[in-house]
């Protein structure tokens, strides 16, 4: 099913770029009101929200805006180096992102949410691991991660 052209990407199923951009703007509004995460993001760049939106969109099968104009997988990893993120930070980040996805009514079908949360769990755990190291150890040319529907194989069909 994964290779079937009729199966929409996660990006398409979510509703395209406006949805990812709105999601990240609303998410980082929450982050900046959160006592645990605010100190980490207080000085984030003004392009942070839109870059993270482009990164997520690309991972989920959307246009290659992040990797062609804004960064690369290694550039994204570099932003986390030496920040010593903890499991507590990560858990809160995930909780707030999923809560924002609910509030903005991203597709709530089991298949989409399973894939969405799988990537978020994977990506945030990678971020915590990389943040313990002050230096980039990965291949600087490593391609962007690509996320598909996984085991469910496609969106929910009643
Ligand atoms: C799927 C997981 C994640 C992805 C895809 C991701 C993606 C990104 C991207 C693309 C940037 C660069 C933004 C820019 O160019 O301005 C960035 C920066 C950053 N991320 Fe993440 N991130 C993830 C998880 C986390 C987590 C869990 C934390 C902490 C709890 C975190 C903390 C930061 C910080 C502090 C920066 C630098 C912000 C700044 O000072 O501009 N990230 N992230």
Backbone and ligand atoms as CSV (ligand in chain L), in Angstrom:
chain,resi,resn,atom,element,x,y,z
A,1,UNK,N,N,0.823,-1.213,0.000
A,1,UNK,CA,C,0.000,0.000,0.000
A,1,UNK,C,C,0.861,1.268,0.000
A,2,UNK,N,N,2.022,1.178,0.675
A,2,UNK,CA,C,2.915,2.348,0.796
A,2,UNK,C,C,3.319,2.918,-0.556
A,3,UNK,N,N,3.466,2.044,-1.592
A,3,UNK,CA,C,3.943,2.513,-2.883
A,3,UNK,C,C,2.792,2.907,-3.814
A,4,UNK,N,N,1.567,2.625,-3.394
A,4,UNK,CA,C,0.415,2.947,-4.220
A,4,UNK,C,C,0.273,4.466,-4.326
A,5,UNK,N,N,0.267,4.988,-5.560
A,5,UNK,CA,C,0.225,6.437,-5.796
A,5,UNK,C,C,-1.047,7.071,-5.232
A,6,UNK,N,N,-2.091,6.250,-5.041
A,6,UNK,CA,C,-3.354,6.813,-4.569
A,6,UNK,C,C,-3.360,7.046,-3.065
A,7,UNK,N,N,-2.354,6.515,-2.388
A,7,UNK,CA,C,-2.296,6.739,-0.945
A,7,UNK,C,C,-1.684,8.123,-0.716
A,8,UNK,N,N,-2.420,9.037,-0.078
A,8,UNK,CA,C,-1.856,10.380,0.142
A,8,UNK,C,C,-0.689,10.322,1.117
A,9,UNK,N,N,0.206,11.292,0.996
A,9,UNK,CA,C,1.283,11.379,1.989
A,9,UNK,C,C,0.675,11.879,3.303
A,10,UNK,N,N,1.423,11.718,4.359
A,10,UNK,CA,C,0.975,12.251,5.658
A,10,UNK,C,C,0.804,13.769,5.560
A,11,UNK,N,N,1.681,14.391,4.778
A,11,UNK,CA,C,1.610,15.849,4.562
A,11,UNK,C,C,0.266,16.228,3.933
A,12,UNK,N,N,-0.090,15.509,2.885
A,12,UNK,CA,C,-1.367,15.805,2.214
A,12,UNK,C,C,-2.552,15.525,3.137
A,13,UNK,N,N,-2.469,14.392,3.827
A,13,UNK,CA,C,-3.583,13.987,4.693
A,13,UNK,C,C,-3.799,15.019,5.814
A,14,UNK,N,N,-2.693,15.588,6.292
A,14,UNK,CA,C,-2.795,16.577,7.378
A,14,UNK,C,C,-3.455,17.860,6.887
A,15,UNK,N,N,-3.320,18.157,5.584
A,15,UNK,CA,C,-3.924,19.384,5.057
A,15,UNK,C,C,-2.922,20.349,4.453
A,16,UNK,N,N,-1.676,19.904,4.286
A,16,UNK,CA,C,-0.692,20.734,3.584
A,16,UNK,C,C,-0.020,21.775,4.476
A,17,UNK,N,N,0.782,22.618,3.830
A,17,UNK,CA,C,1.664,23.534,4.570
A,17,UNK,C,C,0.958,24.473,5.546
A,18,UNK,N,N,-0.200,25.054,5.172
A,18,UNK,CA,C,-0.834,25.960,6.143
A,18,UNK,C,C,-1.094,25.279,7.486
A,19,UNK,N,N,-1.406,24.000,7.429
A,19,UNK,CA,C,-1.689,23.272,8.669
A,19,UNK,C,C,-0.404,23.127,9.501
A,20,UNK,N,N,0.716,22.800,8.855
A,20,UNK,CA,C,1.975,22.646,9.603
A,20,UNK,C,C,2.421,23.994,10.179
A,21,UNK,N,N,2.219,25.059,9.407
A,21,UNK,CA,C,2.644,26.379,9.902
A,21,UNK,C,C,1.782,26.813,11.093
A,22,UNK,N,N,0.467,26.619,10.968
A,22,UNK,CA,C,-0.422,26.994,12.093
A,22,UNK,C,C,-0.118,26.145,13.324
A,23,UNK,N,N,0.147,24.868,13.080
A,23,UNK,CA,C,0.450,23.954,14.189
A,23,UNK,C,C,1.667,24.454,14.962
A,24,UNK,N,N,2.725,24.818,14.252
A,24,UNK,CA,C,3.957,25.197,14.949
A,24,UNK,C,C,3.856,26.569,15.601
A,25,UNK,N,N,3.128,27.474,14.992
A,25,UNK,CA,C,2.942,28.788,15.633
A,25,UNK,C,C,2.180,28.600,16.954
A,26,UNK,N,N,1.095,27.838,16.908
A,26,UNK,CA,C,0.289,27.634,18.122
A,26,UNK,C,C,1.067,26.824,19.161
A,27,UNK,N,N,1.851,25.856,18.683
A,27,UNK,CA,C,2.642,25.017,19.597
A,27,UNK,C,C,3.682,25.858,20.345
A,28,UNK,N,N,4.431,26.688,19.620
A,28,UNK,CA,C,5.473,27.463,20.317
A,28,UNK,C,C,4.874,28.577,21.170
A,29,UNK,N,N,3.634,29.001,20.880
A,29,UNK,CA,C,2.952,29.908,21.820
A,29,UNK,C,C,2.782,29.202,23.160
A,30,UNK,N,N,2.396,27.951,23.099
A,30,UNK,CA,C,2.231,27.166,24.337
A,30,UNK,C,C,3.582,26.969,25.025
A,31,UNK,N,N,4.591,26.646,24.219
A,31,UNK,CA,C,5.939,26.399,24.770
A,31,UNK,C,C,6.410,27.627,25.562
A,32,UNK,N,N,6.145,28.811,25.005
A,32,UNK,CA,C,6.628,30.036,25.665
A,32,UNK,C,C,5.825,30.377,26.922
A,33,UNK,N,N,4.720,29.673,27.132
A,33,UNK,CA,C,3.952,29.877,28.376
A,33,UNK,C,C,4.218,28.749,29.370
A,34,UNK,N,N,5.113,27.843,29.010
A,34,UNK,CA,C,5.364,26.668,29.842
A,34,UNK,C,C,6.634,26.889,30.681
A,35,UNK,N,N,6.495,26.737,31.989
A,35,UNK,CA,C,7.629,27.044,32.892
A,35,UNK,C,C,8.867,26.205,32.598
A,36,UNK,N,N,8.658,24.951,32.230
A,36,UNK,CA,C,9.807,24.060,31.999
A,36,UNK,C,C,10.516,24.367,30.671
A,37,UNK,N,N,9.729,24.657,29.625
A,37,UNK,CA,C,10.328,24.824,28.287
A,37,UNK,C,C,10.680,26.271,27.930
A,38,UNK,N,N,10.018,27.212,28.561
A,38,UNK,CA,C,10.245,28.625,28.185
A,38,UNK,C,C,11.724,29.026,28.243
A,39,UNK,N,N,12.449,28.634,29.302
A,39,UNK,CA,C,13.866,29.055,29.358
A,39,UNK,C,C,14.704,28.524,28.186
A,40,UNK,N,N,14.307,27.372,27.643
A,40,UNK,CA,C,15.078,26.778,26.534
A,40,UNK,C,C,14.798,27.521,25.222
A,41,UNK,N,N,13.584,28.016,25.079
A,41,UNK,CA,C,13.170,28.611,23.797
A,41,UNK,C,C,13.084,30.136,23.831
A,42,UNK,N,N,13.358,30.712,24.991
A,42,UNK,CA,C,13.227,32.170,25.176
A,42,UNK,C,C,13.914,32.952,24.057
A,43,UNK,N,N,15.093,32.485,23.642
A,43,UNK,CA,C,15.877,33.239,22.653
A,43,UNK,C,C,15.827,32.615,21.263
A,44,UNK,N,N,14.797,31.854,20.998
A,44,UNK,CA,C,14.759,31.185,19.682
A,44,UNK,C,C,14.676,32.226,18.557
A,45,UNK,N,N,15.162,31.812,17.404
A,45,UNK,CA,C,15.194,32.750,16.282
A,45,UNK,C,C,13.758,33.024,15.816
A,46,UNK,N,N,13.538,34.177,15.205
A,46,UNK,CA,C,12.176,34.511,14.751
A,46,UNK,C,C,11.671,33.585,13.646
A,47,UNK,N,N,12.589,32.842,13.016
A,47,UNK,CA,C,12.168,31.922,11.951
A,47,UNK,C,C,11.964,30.485,12.480
A,48,UNK,N,N,12.151,30.309,13.796
A,48,UNK,CA,C,12.117,28.952,14.350
A,48,UNK,C,C,10.831,28.200,13.979
A,49,UNK,N,N,9.682,28.803,14.288
A,49,UNK,CA,C,8.402,28.106,14.082
A,49,UNK,C,C,8.244,27.668,12.631
A,50,UNK,N,N,8.539,28.585,11.719
A,50,UNK,CA,C,8.299,28.260,10.309
A,50,UNK,C,C,9.324,27.229,9.820
A,51,UNK,N,N,10.545,27.285,10.333
A,51,UNK,CA,C,11.539,26.271,9.941
A,51,UNK,C,C,11.148,24.881,10.458
A,52,UNK,N,N,10.669,24.823,11.686
A,52,UNK,CA,C,10.254,23.507,12.215
A,52,UNK,C,C,9.033,23.006,11.427
A,53,UNK,N,N,8.138,23.916,11.066
A,53,UNK,CA,C,6.977,23.528,10.237
A,53,UNK,C,C,7.457,22.954,8.903
A,54,UNK,N,N,8.417,23.623,8.265
A,54,UNK,CA,C,8.934,23.137,6.981
A,54,UNK,C,C,9.650,21.805,7.146
A,55,UNK,N,N,10.353,21.659,8.268
A,55,UNK,CA,C,11.061,20.395,8.514
A,55,UNK,C,C,10.050,19.247,8.637
A,56,UNK,N,N,9.068,19.427,9.494
A,56,UNK,CA,C,8.041,18.389,9.676
A,56,UNK,C,C,7.344,18.089,8.344
A,57,UNK,N,N,6.962,19.145,7.626
A,57,UNK,CA,C,6.234,18.965,6.366
A,57,UNK,C,C,7.056,18.113,5.398
A,58,UNK,N,N,8.359,18.402,5.336
A,58,UNK,CA,C,9.220,17.655,4.401
A,58,UNK,C,C,9.359,16.192,4.819
A,59,UNK,N,N,9.521,15.969,6.116
A,59,UNK,CA,C,9.626,14.590,6.618
A,59,UNK,C,C,8.360,13.805,6.250
A,60,UNK,N,N,7.215,14.481,6.292
A,60,UNK,CA,C,5.936,13.809,6.038
A,60,UNK,C,C,5.549,13.782,4.559
A,61,UNK,N,N,6.502,14.097,3.689
A,61,UNK,CA,C,6.248,13.943,2.257
A,61,UNK,C,C,5.893,15.239,1.549
A,62,UNK,N,N,6.062,16.369,2.212
A,62,UNK,CA,C,5.768,17.663,1.598
A,62,UNK,C,C,6.953,18.196,0.800
A,63,UNK,N,N,6.841,19.446,0.322
A,63,UNK,CA,C,7.909,20.017,-0.516
A,63,UNK,C,C,9.235,20.154,0.240
A,64,UNK,N,N,10.319,20.154,-0.538
A,64,UNK,CA,C,11.659,20.164,0.074
A,64,UNK,C,C,12.098,21.600,0.368
A,65,UNK,N,N,11.314,22.314,1.098
A,65,UNK,CA,C,11.642,23.718,1.398
A,65,UNK,C,C,12.771,23.782,2.426
A,66,UNK,N,N,12.670,22.992,3.484
A,66,UNK,CA,C,13.711,23.067,4.526
A,66,UNK,C,C,15.062,22.669,3.948
A,67,UNK,N,N,15.117,21.520,3.273
A,67,UNK,CA,C,16.435,21.025,2.832
A,67,UNK,C,C,16.994,21.825,1.663
A,68,UNK,N,N,16.143,22.524,0.901
A,68,UNK,CA,C,16.729,23.283,-0.208
A,68,UNK,C,C,17.043,24.729,0.155
A,69,UNK,N,N,16.358,25.303,1.137
A,69,UNK,CA,C,16.599,26.730,1.443
A,69,UNK,C,C,17.076,27.010,2.854
A,70,UNK,N,N,16.725,26.155,3.785
A,70,UNK,CA,C,16.871,26.559,5.190
A,70,UNK,C,C,17.878,25.737,5.972
A,71,UNK,N,N,18.129,24.515,5.548
A,71,UNK,CA,C,19.046,23.677,6.320
A,71,UNK,C,C,19.140,22.287,5.734
A,72,UNK,N,N,19.391,21.347,6.594
A,72,UNK,CA,C,19.551,19.946,6.211
A,72,UNK,C,C,19.300,19.160,7.492
A,73,UNK,N,N,19.324,17.850,7.392
A,73,UNK,CA,C,19.140,17.058,8.602
A,73,UNK,C,C,20.261,17.382,9.606
A,74,UNK,N,N,21.497,17.452,9.088
A,74,UNK,CA,C,22.633,17.746,9.976
A,74,UNK,C,C,22.536,19.157,10.558
A,75,UNK,N,N,22.043,20.118,9.756
A,75,UNK,CA,C,21.905,21.499,10.261
A,75,UNK,C,C,20.887,21.532,11.393
A,76,UNK,N,N,19.814,20.765,11.232
A,76,UNK,CA,C,18.796,20.710,12.286
A,76,UNK,C,C,19.402,20.090,13.550
A,77,UNK,N,N,20.117,18.978,13.382
A,77,UNK,CA,C,20.740,18.320,14.537
A,77,UNK,C,C,21.695,19.291,15.233
A,78,UNK,N,N,22.438,20.062,14.446
A,78,UNK,CA,C,23.415,21.010,15.007
A,78,UNK,C,C,22.747,22.004,15.960
A,79,UNK,N,N,21.509,22.391,15.654
A,79,UNK,CA,C,20.798,23.353,16.515
A,79,UNK,C,C,20.576,22.804,17.930
A,80,UNK,N,N,20.635,21.490,18.080
A,80,UNK,CA,C,20.361,20.876,19.387
A,80,UNK,C,C,21.632,20.523,20.164
A,81,UNK,N,N,22.788,20.603,19.499
A,81,UNK,CA,C,24.035,20.149,20.130
A,81,UNK,C,C,24.347,20.933,21.401
A,82,UNK,N,N,24.787,20.209,22.416
A,82,UNK,CA,C,25.250,20.835,23.660
A,82,UNK,C,C,24.159,21.456,24.506
A,83,UNK,N,N,22.888,21.260,24.148
A,83,UNK,CA,C,21.821,21.901,24.927
A,83,UNK,C,C,21.380,21.066,26.126
A,84,UNK,N,N,21.869,19.842,26.219
A,84,UNK,CA,C,21.598,18.963,27.367
A,84,UNK,C,C,20.107,18.889,27.693
A,85,UNK,N,N,19.332,18.576,26.678
A,85,UNK,CA,C,17.887,18.386,26.871
A,85,UNK,C,C,17.676,17.122,27.700
A,86,UNK,N,N,16.638,17.141,28.517
A,86,UNK,CA,C,16.358,15.991,29.377
A,86,UNK,C,C,15.096,15.272,28.899
A,87,UNK,N,N,14.880,14.106,29.496
A,87,UNK,CA,C,13.664,13.348,29.190
A,87,UNK,C,C,12.423,14.151,29.619
A,88,UNK,N,N,12.570,14.879,30.701
A,88,UNK,CA,C,11.456,15.716,31.164
A,88,UNK,C,C,11.110,16.798,30.122
A,89,UNK,N,N,12.133,17.448,29.553
A,89,UNK,CA,C,11.898,18.442,28.493
A,89,UNK,C,C,11.189,17.776,27.313
A,90,UNK,N,N,11.733,16.641,26.921
A,90,UNK,CA,C,11.204,15.948,25.740
A,90,UNK,C,C,9.730,15.588,25.923
A,91,UNK,N,N,9.428,15.037,27.096
A,91,UNK,CA,C,8.045,14.602,27.363
A,91,UNK,C,C,7.080,15.778,27.294
A,92,UNK,N,N,7.493,16.910,27.868
A,92,UNK,CA,C,6.630,18.079,27.867
A,92,UNK,C,C,6.423,18.575,26.429
A,93,UNK,N,N,7.527,18.578,25.650
A,93,UNK,CA,C,7.477,19.018,24.240
A,93,UNK,C,C,6.457,18.169,23.487
A,94,UNK,N,N,6.524,16.856,23.682
A,94,UNK,CA,C,5.599,15.938,22.988
A,94,UNK,C,C,4.159,16.204,23.446
A,95,UNK,N,N,3.971,16.330,24.763
A,95,UNK,CA,C,2.605,16.552,25.299
A,95,UNK,C,C,1.995,17.812,24.693
A,96,UNK,N,N,2.778,18.894,24.657
A,96,UNK,CA,C,2.238,20.161,24.158
A,96,UNK,C,C,1.965,20.094,22.658
A,97,UNK,N,N,2.822,19.390,21.928
A,97,UNK,CA,C,2.600,19.288,20.478
A,97,UNK,C,C,1.339,18.474,20.173
A,98,UNK,N,N,1.157,17.375,20.870
A,98,UNK,CA,C,-0.036,16.552,20.633
A,98,UNK,C,C,-1.295,17.306,21.069
A,99,UNK,N,N,-1.204,18.044,22.168
A,99,UNK,CA,C,-2.356,18.847,22.618
A,99,UNK,C,C,-2.691,19.906,21.564
A,100,UNK,N,N,-1.671,20.499,20.952
A,100,UNK,CA,C,-1.914,21.516,19.924
A,100,UNK,C,C,-2.547,20.867,18.685
A,101,UNK,N,N,-2.075,19.689,18.327
A,101,UNK,CA,C,-2.665,18.971,17.181
A,101,UNK,C,C,-4.147,18.707,17.431
A,102,UNK,N,N,-4.499,18.386,18.672
A,102,UNK,CA,C,-5.918,18.184,19.018
A,102,UNK,C,C,-6.690,19.493,18.881
A,103,UNK,N,N,-6.125,20.542,19.463
A,103,UNK,CA,C,-6.831,21.837,19.446
A,103,UNK,C,C,-7.067,22.337,18.025
A,104,UNK,N,N,-6.092,22.139,17.149
A,104,UNK,CA,C,-6.232,22.620,15.766
A,104,UNK,C,C,-6.943,21.605,14.876
A,105,UNK,N,N,-7.371,20.534,15.496
A,105,UNK,CA,C,-8.140,19.496,14.801
A,105,UNK,C,C,-7.408,18.931,13.599
A,106,UNK,N,N,-6.146,18.576,13.808
A,106,UNK,CA,C,-5.464,17.778,12.790
A,106,UNK,C,C,-6.213,16.458,12.691
A,107,UNK,N,N,-6.082,15.755,11.569
A,107,UNK,CA,C,-6.839,14.510,11.444
A,107,UNK,C,C,-6.638,13.639,12.694
A,108,UNK,N,N,-7.747,13.112,13.184
A,108,UNK,CA,C,-7.707,12.386,14.451
A,108,UNK,C,C,-7.866,10.886,14.235
A,109,UNK,N,N,-7.797,10.449,12.963
A,109,UNK,CA,C,-7.973,9.016,12.718
A,109,UNK,C,C,-6.782,8.250,13.287
A,110,UNK,N,N,-7.034,6.999,13.685
A,110,UNK,CA,C,-5.984,6.208,14.332
A,110,UNK,C,C,-4.721,6.113,13.483
A,111,UNK,N,N,-4.879,5.966,12.161
A,111,UNK,CA,C,-3.722,5.774,11.286
A,111,UNK,C,C,-2.831,7.014,11.256
A,112,UNK,N,N,-3.447,8.188,11.068
A,112,UNK,CA,C,-2.647,9.412,11.002
A,112,UNK,C,C,-1.953,9.651,12.335
A,113,UNK,N,N,-2.704,9.538,13.428
A,113,UNK,CA,C,-2.100,9.857,14.720
A,113,UNK,C,C,-1.011,8.856,15.099
A,114,UNK,N,N,-1.184,7.620,14.669
A,114,UNK,CA,C,-0.149,6.613,14.937
A,114,UNK,C,C,1.160,7.013,14.260
A,115,UNK,N,N,1.070,7.438,12.985
A,115,UNK,CA,C,2.274,7.822,12.239
A,115,UNK,C,C,2.859,9.121,12.795
A,116,UNK,N,N,1.989,10.072,13.099
A,116,UNK,CA,C,2.433,11.380,13.603
A,116,UNK,C,C,3.209,11.207,14.915
A,117,UNK,N,N,2.607,10.466,15.834
A,117,UNK,CA,C,3.233,10.294,17.152
A,117,UNK,C,C,4.502,9.442,17.037
A,118,UNK,N,N,4.506,8.501,16.112
A,118,UNK,CA,C,5.714,7.679,15.929
A,118,UNK,C,C,6.888,8.571,15.533
A,119,UNK,N,N,6.656,9.483,14.590
A,119,UNK,CA,C,7.758,10.379,14.192
A,119,UNK,C,C,8.156,11.300,15.340
A,120,UNK,N,N,7.158,11.838,16.034
A,120,UNK,CA,C,7.452,12.771,17.130
A,120,UNK,C,C,8.262,12.057,18.224
A,121,UNK,N,N,7.900,10.822,18.537
A,121,UNK,CA,C,8.659,10.056,19.537
A,121,UNK,C,C,10.088,9.830,19.045
A,122,UNK,N,N,10.223,9.445,17.792
A,122,UNK,CA,C,11.550,9.162,17.230
A,122,UNK,C,C,12.388,10.441,17.200
A,123,UNK,N,N,11.815,11.484,16.619
A,123,UNK,CA,C,12.572,12.726,16.434
A,123,UNK,C,C,12.995,13.362,17.746
A,124,UNK,N,N,12.104,13.347,18.730
A,124,UNK,CA,C,12.454,13.996,20.002
A,124,UNK,C,C,13.504,13.186,20.763
A,125,UNK,N,N,13.448,11.870,20.633
A,125,UNK,CA,C,14.469,11.054,21.308
A,125,UNK,C,C,15.834,11.280,20.653
A,126,UNK,N,N,15.835,11.435,19.321
A,126,UNK,CA,C,17.097,11.753,18.618
A,126,UNK,C,C,17.609,13.121,19.090
A,127,UNK,N,N,16.695,14.073,19.237
A,127,UNK,CA,C,17.097,15.427,19.665
A,127,UNK,C,C,17.750,15.370,21.050
A,128,UNK,N,N,17.149,14.612,21.970
A,128,UNK,CA,C,17.721,14.508,23.327
A,128,UNK,C,C,19.109,13.863,23.263
A,129,UNK,N,N,19.241,12.800,22.495
A,129,UNK,CA,C,20.547,12.114,22.396
A,129,UNK,C,C,21.592,13.088,21.836
A,130,UNK,N,N,21.256,13.747,20.739
A,130,UNK,CA,C,22.232,14.652,20.110
A,130,UNK,C,C,22.570,15.846,20.991
A,131,UNK,N,N,21.632,16.240,21.831
A,131,UNK,CA,C,21.863,17.443,22.643
A,131,UNK,C,C,22.883,17.212,23.753
A,132,UNK,N,N,23.233,15.931,24.001
A,132,UNK,CA,C,24.224,15.646,25.057
A,132,UNK,C,C,25.638,15.894,24.553
A,133,UNK,N,N,25.797,15.947,23.240
A,133,UNK,CA,C,27.135,16.031,22.626
A,133,UNK,C,C,27.364,17.455,22.115
A,134,UNK,N,N,28.522,18.044,22.381
A,134,UNK,CA,C,28.757,19.390,21.852
A,134,UNK,C,C,29.137,19.396,20.372
A,135,UNK,N,N,29.498,18.202,19.838
A,135,UNK,CA,C,29.990,18.152,18.452
A,135,UNK,C,C,29.088,17.303,17.569
A,136,UNK,N,N,29.079,17.647,16.298
A,136,UNK,CA,C,28.294,16.874,15.333
A,136,UNK,C,C,29.068,15.608,14.969
A,137,UNK,N,N,28.468,14.451,15.239
A,137,UNK,CA,C,29.163,13.195,14.929
A,137,UNK,C,C,28.544,12.496,13.718
A,138,UNK,N,N,27.362,12.942,13.309
A,138,UNK,CA,C,26.701,12.271,12.179
A,138,UNK,C,C,27.291,12.740,10.845
A,139,UNK,N,N,26.978,11.987,9.796
A,139,UNK,CA,C,27.364,12.373,8.442
A,139,UNK,C,C,26.664,13.690,8.088
A,140,UNK,N,N,27.430,14.751,7.774
A,140,UNK,CA,C,26.784,16.043,7.506
A,140,UNK,C,C,25.891,16.017,6.263
A,141,UNK,N,N,26.037,14.987,5.423
A,141,UNK,CA,C,25.212,14.896,4.208
A,141,UNK,C,C,24.049,13.918,4.357
A,142,UNK,N,N,23.835,13.465,5.589
A,142,UNK,CA,C,22.747,12.502,5.791
A,142,UNK,C,C,21.427,13.088,5.280
A,143,UNK,N,N,20.666,12.285,4.512
A,143,UNK,CA,C,19.409,12.823,3.975
A,143,UNK,C,C,18.377,13.102,5.065
A,144,UNK,N,N,17.388,13.883,4.705
A,144,UNK,CA,C,16.277,14.162,5.625
A,144,UNK,C,C,15.569,12.844,5.957
A,145,UNK,N,N,15.083,12.697,7.180
A,145,UNK,CA,C,14.250,11.519,7.459
A,145,UNK,C,C,12.976,11.581,6.611
A,146,UNK,N,N,12.443,10.415,6.293
A,146,UNK,CA,C,11.177,10.339,5.521
A,146,UNK,C,C,10.223,9.475,6.320
A,147,UNK,N,N,9.031,9.960,6.548
A,147,UNK,CA,C,8.086,9.192,7.353
A,147,UNK,C,C,6.855,8.863,6.538
A,148,UNK,N,N,6.429,7.594,6.624
A,148,UNK,CA,C,5.209,7.177,5.928
A,148,UNK,C,C,4.178,6.672,6.924
A,149,UNK,N,N,3.220,5.955,6.419
A,149,UNK,CA,C,2.095,5.516,7.259
A,149,UNK,C,C,2.465,4.374,8.189
A,150,UNK,N,N,3.577,3.688,7.929
A,150,UNK,CA,C,3.962,2.573,8.794
A,150,UNK,C,C,3.018,1.393,8.634
A,151,UNK,N,N,2.888,0.605,9.670
A,151,UNK,CA,C,2.096,-0.644,9.611
A,151,UNK,C,C,0.671,-0.448,9.092
A,152,UNK,N,N,-0.055,0.602,9.520
A,152,UNK,CA,C,-1.432,0.739,9.023
A,152,UNK,C,C,-1.491,0.910,7.505
A,153,UNK,N,N,-0.407,1.404,6.892
A,153,UNK,CA,C,-0.295,1.416,5.432
A,153,UNK,C,C,-1.013,2.549,4.727
A,154,UNK,N,N,-1.891,3.257,5.388
A,154,UNK,CA,C,-2.619,4.347,4.744
A,154,UNK,C,C,-3.668,4.871,5.697
A,155,UNK,N,N,-4.363,5.915,5.269
A,155,UNK,CA,C,-5.342,6.519,6.175
A,155,UNK,C,C,-6.497,5.594,6.519
A,156,UNK,N,N,-7.174,5.938,7.573
A,156,UNK,CA,C,-8.328,5.168,8.056
A,156,UNK,C,C,-9.398,5.062,6.987
A,157,UNK,N,N,-9.885,3.839,6.785
A,157,UNK,CA,C,-11.012,3.655,5.877
A,157,UNK,C,C,-12.137,2.977,6.620
A,158,UNK,N,N,-13.228,3.693,6.797
A,158,UNK,CA,C,-14.323,3.100,7.573
A,158,UNK,C,C,-14.830,1.816,6.933
L,1,LIG,C1,C,10.891,15.836,16.068
L,1,LIG,C2,C,11.615,16.552,16.911
L,1,LIG,C3,C,12.281,17.866,16.573
L,1,LIG,C4,C,12.462,18.486,15.376
L,1,LIG,C5,C,12.060,18.015,13.977
L,1,LIG,C6,C,13.156,19.728,15.643
L,1,LIG,C7,C,13.525,20.629,14.656
L,1,LIG,C8,C,14.247,21.770,14.871
L,1,LIG,C9,C,14.670,22.692,13.831
L,1,LIG,C10,C,14.353,22.543,12.340
L,1,LIG,C11,C,15.380,23.667,14.423
L,1,LIG,C12,C,16.052,24.843,13.709
L,1,LIG,C13,C,15.102,26.001,13.597
L,1,LIG,C14,C,15.695,27.185,12.856
L,1,LIG,O1,O,16.342,26.992,11.813
L,1,LIG,O2,O,15.499,28.326,13.300
L,1,LIG,C15,C,15.398,23.391,15.839
L,1,LIG,C16,C,16.017,24.161,16.804
L,1,LIG,C17,C,15.900,23.967,18.155
L,1,LIG,N1,N,15.250,22.928,18.800
L,1,LIG,FE1,FE,14.341,21.388,17.909
L,1,LIG,N2,N,13.373,19.853,16.994
L,1,LIG,C18,C,12.852,18.733,17.604
L,1,LIG,C19,C,12.824,18.484,18.965
L,1,LIG,C20,C,13.248,19.342,19.934
L,1,LIG,C21,C,13.052,19.161,21.359
L,1,LIG,C22,C,12.364,17.949,22.000
L,1,LIG,C23,C,13.608,20.263,21.968
L,1,LIG,C24,C,13.653,20.607,23.426
L,1,LIG,C25,C,12.780,20.192,24.332
L,1,LIG,C26,C,14.155,21.106,20.929
L,1,LIG,C27,C,14.832,22.294,21.134
L,1,LIG,C28,C,15.345,23.121,20.143
L,1,LIG,C29,C,16.066,24.342,20.405
L,1,LIG,C30,C,16.355,24.926,21.788
L,1,LIG,C31,C,16.415,24.876,19.143
L,1,LIG,C32,C,17.189,26.172,18.867
L,1,LIG,C33,C,16.223,27.323,18.876
L,1,LIG,C34,C,16.898,28.655,18.626
L,1,LIG,O3,O,17.610,29.104,19.526
L,1,LIG,O4,O,16.693,29.254,17.550
L,1,LIG,N3,N,13.915,20.533,19.708
L,1,LIG,N4,N,14.687,22.236,16.085
